[in-house]
Amino acid sequence: MGQVQVKELMQELKLEGMLDSFEESLSQTKTGKTQVIDFLDQLLHNEIEHRKLQLADRLLKSSKLSKKIRAEEIDFTAKRSIDKSQIQDLLKLKWVENERTIVFIGPTGVGKTFLAQTLGHECCENRVTTLYLDVSNYLEDLHLARHSNGYLRYLKKLTRPQVLILDDLGLRKFSTSEANDFCDLLKLRVDKSTIITTQLPIDHWSEIIEDPVIADTIIDRIIHTSIKIEVKGSSYRKVHGDILDQKKKKK
């Protein structure tokens, strides 16, 4: 069997990683730099890495996360109450393994969404199914699902991912029905991880949840089982704006 036929078989079997590295690996074997067994080992490892990258790309597309956010972009020079070691610990994803919920609490502009999405990206790259939702959009989608007999299907969609990111909780109040649905969602995700960003401390969530009984249930569930990270500091948007102003003056 010739090289052309081998490459055609790889293409037919969708061994794209092996196909992409075939020529280079073969040339190393011919020059004596690589033995046959090493040649096969290299091809197989290249195929595995290629499939990992493909899966991570698919997970990122389905996650609804921003494609621009990366862990390397976190600015640790900004004066905030988080430090590098704390974030690096979260990036190890032990909290996913331990089925923990993370709550980022802090005023607007300090980077809560950025941190949540950064963790989401890390999850996708490590083949952890992830879904990002703005809470306002979640409530709108919930309303539509309720009125189109699609509630159970929508609930299943939110229950399925290993990590669910709910961004900006507290911008609007929950009706009794919405709070009850939110409580159901948290119960169904008890063996999975959820990331919540909010400006409100957890013990103040009763201010946005109409029904006091449901509010107590949600607060009790979150306050005792979550990893709570308070993000303090000046608005990062303001800091970034000041930097841009300084650059403009220099011109």
Secondary structure, 3 states (H helix, E strand, C coil): CCHHHHHHHHHHCCCHHHHHHHHHHHHHHHCCCCCHHHHHHHHHHHHHHHHHHHHHHHHHHHHCCCCCCCHHHCCCCCCECCCHHHHHHHCCCHHHHCCCEEEEECCCCCCHHHHHHHHHHHHHHCCCCEEEEEHHHHHHHHHHHHHCCCHHHHHHHHHCCCEEEEEEECCCCECHHHHHHHHHHHHHCCCCEEEEEECCCHHHHHHCECCHHHHHHHHHHHHHHEEEEECCECCHHHHHHHHHHHHHHHC
